[in-house]
């Protein structure tokens, strides 16, 4: 794996629903040749049903999901592997669970305006998270503070451009064998 650092690192692509976490993580996974886990796939079925019915999750609802995300991160790090996972990680306390070791995790906060993300959600189909929950996501969001291991990336460009911005911001090296152009 092409990575300039000596220790493994897991990138957590975070932000409100519709900011492009899954799409950008898939592009990054291909470019970096790192394993990728869709964090939404780790939700307990009860959480999926609650969101599908238009109800926001509580901290208690999120706790088992965040523990599962944290375990996936730790398994990567324990295996000496870099990785990518998507997780809204809206609150600092959630990020502290995911980064409970205090090293090896970098949060990539995909930032966009409410209007831009609402437009994206309006055209998204097949996801259990309805656009009606966007306001609750923004209300819950605590943007990463300067003392957190995080980088803020604006989402105005294409997924490919956003992936380029992440690679540049973090000093990563893309897999040169990848046929996709930057």
PAZAPA-4460 file (N, C-alpha, C; in steps of 0.05 Angstrom, whole numbers, plus 32768, in hexadecimal, padded with zeros to 4 digits):
% residues 182
    n_x    n_y    n_z   ca_x   ca_y   ca_z    c_x    c_y    c_z   seq   type   mol
   8011   7FE8   8000   8000   8000   8000   8012   8019   8000     1      X     A
   800B   802B   7FEF   801B   8044   7FED   8012   8058   8002     2      X     A
   8021   805B   8017   801B   806D   802D   8035   8077   8038     3      X     A
   8039   8091   803A   8053   809B   8043   8057   8098   8061     4      X     A
   8043   8091   8071   8046   808F   808D   8050   8073   8095     5      X     A
   805C   8071   80AD   8066   8057   80B6   8052   8047   80C5     6      X     A
   803D   8054   80CF   8028   8047   80DF   800E   8046   80CE     7      X     A
   7FFE   8031   80D2   7FE5   8030   80C3   7FD2   8046   80CC     8      X     A
   7FC0   804E   80BA   7FAE   8063   80C0   7F93   805C   80B4     9      X     A
   7F7D   8063   80C2   7F62   805F   80B8   7F56   807B   80B5    10      X     A
   7F4C   8080   809D   7F3E   8099   8098   7F20   8094   809C    11      X     A
   7F14   80A5   80AC   7EF7   80A4   80B1   7EEB   80BC   80A2    12      X     A
   7EDD   80B6   808C   7ED0   80CB   807D   7EB5   80D1   808B    13      X     A
   7EB3   80EA   8094   7E9D   80F1   80A6   7E8E   810A   809B    14      X     A
   7E76   810D   80A5   7E65   8124   809E   7E48   811C   809E    15      X     A
   7E37   812F   8099   7E1A   8129   8098   7E13   8118   8080    16      X     A
   7DFB   810C   8082   7DF1   80FC   806C   7DF1   810C   8052    17      X     A
   7DFA   8100   803C   7DFA   810D   8022   7E12   811D   801B    18      X     A
   7E27   811D   802D   7E3F   812D   8027   7E52   811E   8014    19      X     A
   7E4D   8105   800E   7E5D   80F6   7FFB   7E71   80E2   8007    20      X     A
   7E6D   80DB   8020   7E80   80C9   802E   7E85   80B0   801E    21      X     A
   7E70   80A1   8017   7E73   8088   800A   7E80   808A   7FEE    22      X     A
   7E77   809D   7FDF   7E81   80A1   7FC4   7E9F   80A9   7FC4    23      X     A
   7EA6   80BB   7FD6   7EC2   80C4   7FD7   7ED3   80AE   7FE3    24      X     A
   7ECA   80A0   7FF7   7ED9   808A   8002   7EDF   8074   7FEE    25      X     A
   7ECC   806F   7FDD   7ED0   805B   7FC8   7EE6   8064   7FB4    26      X     A
   7EE5   807D   7FAD   7EFA   8088   7F9B   7F15   8086   7FA9    27      X     A
   7F17   808E   7FC2   7F30   808D   7FD1   7F3A   8071   7FD4    28      X     A
   7F28   805E   7FDA   7F30   8042   7FDD   7F3D   8038   7FC3    29      X     A
   7F32   803F   7FAC   7F3E   8037   7F93   7F59   8044   7F8E    30      X     A
   7F5B   805D   7F95   7F74   806C   7F90   7F8A   8064   7FA4    31      X     A
   7F83   805E   7FBC   7F97   8058   7FD1   7F9C   803A   7FD4    32      X     A
   7F89   802A   7FC9   7F8A   800D   7FCC   7F88   8005   7FEA    33      X     A
   7F75   8013   7FF8   7F70   800E   8014   7F54   8001   8016    34      X     A
   7F51   7FEF   802A   7F36   7FE3   802E   7F23   7FF9   8037    35      X     A
   7F09   7FF5   8030   7EF4   8009   8035   7EDC   7FFB   8041    36      X     A
   7ED2   8006   8057   7EB9   7FFC   8063   7EA4   8012   8063    37      X     A
   7E8C   800B   805A   7E76   801E   805B   7E6A   801D   8077    38      X     A
   7E6E   8032   8086   7E65   8033   80A2   7E47   802F   80A5    39      X     A
   7E37   8038   8092   7E1A   8035   8094   7E13   8017   8095    40      X     A
   7E23   8006   8088   7E1D   7FE9   8087   7E21   7FDD   80A3    41      X     A
   7E2D   7FEB   80B6   7E33   7FE1   80D0   7E1D   7FE8   80E4    42      X     A
   7E09   7FF8   80DC   7DF3   8000   80EE   7DE3   7FE7   80F5    43      X     A
   7DDA   7FE5   810E   7DC6   7FD0   8115   7DAD   7FD5   8105    44      X     A
   7D9E   7FC0   80FF   7D85   7FC3   80EF   7D72   7FD6   80FD    45      X     A
   7D72   7FD7   8117   7D5F   7FE9   8125   7D65   8006   811F    46      X     A
   7D7F   800D   811B   7D86   8028   8114   7D7C   802E   80F7    47      X     A
   7D80   801B   80E5   7D78   801F   80C9   7D5A   8024   80C8    48      X     A
   7D4B   8013   80D7   7D2E   8016   80D6   7D25   8031   80E2    49      X     A
   7D32   8039   80F7   7D2B   8053   8104   7D30   806A   80F1    50      X     A
   7D47   806A   80E3   7D4D   8080   80D0   7D3A   807E   80B8    51      X     A
   7D35   8066   80AE   7D24   8062   8097   7D08   806E   809D    52      X     A
   7CFF   806C   80B6   7CE5   8076   80BE   7CE5   8094   80C4    53      X     A
   7CFD   80A0   80C0   7CFE   80BE   80C2   7D05   80C8   80DE    54      X     A
   7D0F   80B6   80EF   7D16   80BF   810A   7D35   80C0   810E    55      X     A
   7D3F   80D6   8118   7D5C   80D8   811D   7D65   80C5   8133    56      X     A
   7D7E   80BC   8131   7D89   80AB   8145   7D91   80BB   815E    57      X     A
   7D8F   80AE   8175   7D99   80BA   818E   7DB6   80B1   8192    58      X     A
   7DC2   80BC   81A6   7DDD   80B3   81AD   7DDD   8096   81B5    59      X     A
   7DC8   808D   81C4   7DC6   8071   81CC   7DC3   805F   81B3    60      X     A
   7DB4   8068   819F   7DB1   8058   8186   7DCC   8055   8179    61      X     A
   7DDC   806B   8179   7DF5   806B   816A   7E0B   805B   8178    62      X     A
   7E09   8058   8192   7E1F   804C   81A2   7E29   8031   8197    63      X     A
   7E17   801D   8192   7E21   8003   8188   7E2D   8006   816C    64      X     A
   7E22   8017   815C   7E2D   801C   8141   7E49   8028   8143    65      X     A
   7E4C   803C   8154   7E67   8048   8156   7E7B   8034   8161    66      X     A
   7E73   8023   8173   7E85   800E   817E   7E8D   7FFB   8167    67      X     A
   7E7B   7FF5   8155   7E81   7FE3   813F   7E95   7FF1   812C    68      X     A
   7E90   800B   8126   7EA2   801A   8115   7EBE   801B   8122    69      X     A
   7EBF   8020   813C   7ED9   8021   814A   7EE7   8006   8149    70      X     A
   7ED8   7FF1   814C   7EE5   7FD6   814A   7EF1   7FD2   812E    71      X     A
   7EE2   7FDA   8119   7EED   7FD7   80FE   7F07   7FE6   80FB    72      X     A
   7F08   7FFF   8105   7F20   800F   8104   7F37   8001   8113    73      X     A
   7F31   7FF7   812B   7F46   7FEA   813A   7F50   7FD1   812D    74      X     A
   7F3E   7FC2   8120   7F47   7FAA   8112   7F5A   7FB0   80FB    75      X     A
   7F55   7FC6   80ED   7F67   7FCF   80D8   7F82   7FD6   80E4    76      X     A
   7F82   7FE6   80F9   7F9B   7FEF   8105   7FAA   7FD7   8110    77      X     A
   7F9C   7FC5   811E   7FA9   7FAD   8129   7FB6   7F9B   8114    78      X     A
   7FAA   7F9B   80FC   7FB4   7F8B   80E6   7FCB   7F9A   80D7    79      X     A
   7FD0   7FB3   80DF   7FE5   7FC2   80D2   7FDC   7FCD   80B7    80      X     A
   7FC2   7FD0   80B4   7FB6   7FD8   809A   7FAB   7FF4   809B    81      X     A
   7FAE   8003   8086   7FA0   801C   8082   7F83   8014   807B    82      X     A
   7F71   8027   807E   7F55   8022   8077   7F45   803C   8074    83      X     A
   7F2D   8038   8069   7F1A   804E   8066   7EFF   8044   8070    84      X     A
   7EF1   8055   807F   7ED6   804E   8088   7EC6   8068   8088    85      X     A
   7EAD   8065   8081   7E9A   807C   8082   7E8B   807A   809C    86      X     A
   7E87   8092   80A8   7E77   8094   80C1   7E71   80B1   80C5    87      X     A
   7E58   80B7   80CA   7E50   80D4   80CD   7E61   80E1   80E3    88      X     A
   7E66   80D3   80F9   7E77   80DD   810F   7E71   80FA   8116    89      X     A
   7E57   8100   8119   7E4E   811B   811B   7E57   812A   8134    90      X     A
   7E5B   811C   814A   7E63   8128   8163   7E7F   8121   816B    91      X     A
   7E8C   8133   817A   7EA7   812D   8183   7EA7   8114   8194    92      X     A
   7E93   8110   81A4   7E92   80F8   81B5   7E91   80DE   81A4    93      X     A
   7E84   80E0   818D   7E83   80C9   817B   7E9F   80C4   816F    94      X     A
   7EAD   80D9   8168   7EC8   80D7   815D   7EDB   80CC   8172    95      X     A
   7ED6   80D3   818B   7EE8   80C8   81A0   7EE4   80AA   81A4    96      X     A
   7ECC   80A0   819F   7EC8   8083   81A0   7ED8   8076   8189    97      X     A
   7ED5   8081   8171   7EE2   8075   815A   7F01   8076   815C    98      X     A
   7F0B   808C   8168   7F28   8090   816B   7F30   808B   8189    99      X     A
   7F24   8076   8195   7F29   8072   81B1   7F46   806C   81B8   100      X     A
   7F55   8063   81A5   7F72   805F   81AA   7F82   8078   81AA   101      X     A
   7F77   808D   819D   7F85   80A6   819C   7F9B   80A8   8187   102      X     A
   7F9C   8095   8175   7FAF   8096   815F   7FA6   8083   8149   103      X     A
   7FAF   8089   8131   7FAA   8078   811A   7F91   8080   810A   104      X     A
   7F82   8093   8114   7F69   809B   8107   7F6B   80B8   80FE   105      X     A
   7F61   80BD   80E6   7F5F   80D9   80DB   7F42   80DC   80D1   106      X     A
   7F34   80F0   80DB   7F19   80F6   80D2   7F1B   8109   80BB   107      X     A
   7F0D   8102   80A5   7F0B   8113   808E   7EEF   811E   808D   108      X     A
   7EEC   8137   8096   7ED2   8144   8098   7ECA   814F   807D   109      X     A
   7EB6   8143   8070   7EAC   814D   8056   7E97   8162   805C   110      X     A
   7E9F   817B   8057   7E8F   8192   805E   7E81   819E   8045   111      X     A
   7E68   81A3   8049   7E58   81B1   8034   7E41   81C0   8040   112      X     A
   7E36   81D3   8031   7E20   81E2   803C   7E07   81D1   803E   113      X     A
   7DF4   81DA   804E   7DDB   81CC   8051   7DCD   81CA   8036   114      X     A
   7DCE   81E0   8027   7DC0   81E1   800D   7DCC   81CD   7FFA   115      X     A
   7DE6   81CC   7FF8   7DF3   81B9   7FE5   7DEC   819C   7FED   116      X     A
   7DEE   8196   8006   7DE9   817A   800F   7DCB   8173   800C   117      X     A
   7DB9   8186   8011   7D9D   8181   800D   7D97   817B   7FF0   118      X     A
   7DA4   8189   7FDD   7DA1   8184   7FC1   7DAA   8167   7FBA   119      X     A
   7DC0   815F   7FC5   7DCA   8144   7FC0   7DB7   812F   7FCB   120      X     A
   7DAE   8133   7FE4   7D9B   8120   7FF0   7D82   811D   7FE0   121      X     A
   7D79   8133   7FD4   7D60   8133   7FC5   7D61   8121   7FAC   122      X     A
   7D7A   811C   7FA3   7D7D   810B   7F8B   7D87   80EF   7F92   123      X     A
   7D8D   80EA   7FAB   7D97   80D0   7FB3   7D80   80BC   7FB7   124      X     A
   7D83   80A4   7FAD   7D6F   8090   7FAF   7D7A   8076   7FBB   125      X     A
   7D69   8067   7FC8   7D71   804D   7FD2   7D80   804D   7FEC   126      X     A
   7D81   8063   7FFA   7D8E   8064   8014   7D79   8067   802A   127      X     A
   7D7E   805A   8041   7D6B   805A   8057   7D68   8075   8065   128      X     A
   7D7B   8087   8061   7D7B   80A1   806E   7D6B   80B5   805E   129      X     A
   7D53   80BD   8067   7D43   80CF   8057   7D4E   80EC   8059   130      X     A
   7D4A   80FC   8044   7D53   8118   8044   7D47   8128   805C   131      X     A
   7D30   811F   8066   7D23   812D   807C   7D34   812D   8096   132      X     A
   7D48   811C   8098   7D59   811B   80B0   7D71   812D   80AD   133      X     A
   7D75   813B   8097   7D8D   814B   8094   7D8E   8161   80A9   134      X     A
   7D78   816E   80AF   7D79   8183   80C4   7D83   8178   80DE   135      X     A
   7D7A   815F   80E6   7D83   8154   80FF   7DA1   814E   80FE   136      X     A
   7DAB   8146   80E7   7DC7   8141   80E4   7DD8   815A   80E8   137      X     A
   7DCF   8170   80DB   7DDD   818A   80DF   7DDB   8194   80FC   138      X     A
   7DC4   818F   8109   7DC0   8197   8125   7DD3   8188   8137   139      X     A
   7DD8   816F   8131   7DEA   815E   8141   7E07   8163   813C   140      X     A
   7E0E   816C   8124   7E2A   816F   811B   7E3A   8181   812D   141      X     A
   7E50   8177   8137   7E65   8187   8144   7E7D   8184   8132   142      X     A
   7E84   819A   8124   7E9B   8198   8112   7EB4   8192   8121   143      X     A
   7EC6   8183   8115   7EDF   817C   8124   7EEE   8195   812D   144      X     A
   7EF8   8194   8145   7F07   81AA   8151   7F25   81A8   8148   145      X     A
   7F34   81BE   814B   7F50   81BE   8143   7F61   81A9   8151   146      X     A
   7F59   81A1   8169   7F69   818D   8177   7F62   8170   8170   147      X     A
   7F4F   816C   815E   7F48   8151   8155   7F58   8149   813C   148      X     A
   7F5D   812F   8138   7F6B   8126   8121   7F59   8127   8108   149      X     A
   7F55   813E   80FD   7F42   8141   80E7   7F4B   8156   80D3   150      X     A
   7F41   8152   80BB   7F45   8166   80A5   7F2A   816C   8099   151      X     A
   7F25   8185   8093   7F0C   818D   8087   7F10   8190   8069   152      X     A
   7EFE   8183   805A   7EFF   8183   803D   7EE4   818D   8032   153      X     A
   7EE5   81A1   8021   7ECD   81AC   8015   7EC3   8199   7FFF   154      X     A
   7EA8   8196   7FFD   7E9D   8182   7FEA   7E91   818D   7FD1   155      X     A
   7E98   81A5   7FC9   7E8D   81B2   7FB2   7E94   81A5   7F97   156      X     A
   7EAB   8197   7F96   7EB4   818B   7F7D   7EA9   816F   7F79   157      X     A
   7EB4   8162   7F64   7EAC   8147   7F5E   7EB9   8134   7F73   158      X     A
   7EAE   811B   7F75   7EBB   8108   7F87   7ED8   8104   7F82   159      X     A
   7EE0   8104   7F68   7EFC   8101   7F61   7F0D   8118   7F6B   160      X     A
   7F02   8131   7F68   7F11   8149   7F72   7F12   8149   7F90   161      X     A
   7EFD   8140   7F9E   7EFD   813F   7FBB   7F12   812A   7FC4   162      X     A
   7F13   8113   7FB7   7F28   80FF   7FBE   7F44   810B   7FBA   163      X     A
   7F48   811A   7FA4   7F62   8127   7FA0   7F68   813A   7FB7   164      X     A
   7F54   8149   7FC0   7F58   815C   7FD6   7F61   814E   7FEF   165      X     A
   7F54   8137   7FF4   7F5B   8127   800C   7F77   811C   800B   166      X     A
   7F7E   8111   7FF4   7F99   8106   7FF0   7FAE   811C   7FF4   167      X     A
   7FA9   8133   7FE9   7FBC   8149   7FEC   7FBD   8153   8008   168      X     A
   7FA6   8157   8015   7FA5   8162   8030   7FB3   8150   8044   169      X     A
   7FB1   8136   8040   7FBD   8122   8053   7FD9   8118   804A   170      X     A
   7FE2   8122   8033   7FFC   8119   802A   7FFD   80FC   8023   171      X     A
   7FE8   80F1   8019   7FE6   80D5   8011   7FF1   80D1   7FF5   172      X     A
   7FF8   80B8   7FEF   8002   80B2   7FD4   7FEF   809E   7FC7   173      X     A
   7FE3   80A6   7FB1   7FD0   8095   7FA2   7FDF   807E   7F96   174      X     A
   7FD1   8068   7F92   7FDC   8050   7F85   7FE1   8057   7F68   175      X     A
   7FFA   8056   7F5F   8001   805E   7F44   7FF8   804A   7F2F   176      X     A
   7FF0   8032   7F38   7FE6   801D   7F26   7FC9   8021   7F1F   177      X     A
   7FBB   8034   7F2C   7F9F   8039   7F27   7F9C   8047   7F0D   178      X     A
   7F89   803E   7EFD   7F85   8049   7EE2   7F74   8062   7EE2   179      X     A
   7F67   8068   7EF9   7F56   8080   7EFA   7F69   8098   7EFB   180      X     A
   7F62   80AC   7EEC   7F72   80C4   7EEB   7F6A   80D7   7F02   181      X     A
   7F7D   80E5   7F0E   7F77   80F6   7F25   7F66   810E   7F1D   182      X     A
***
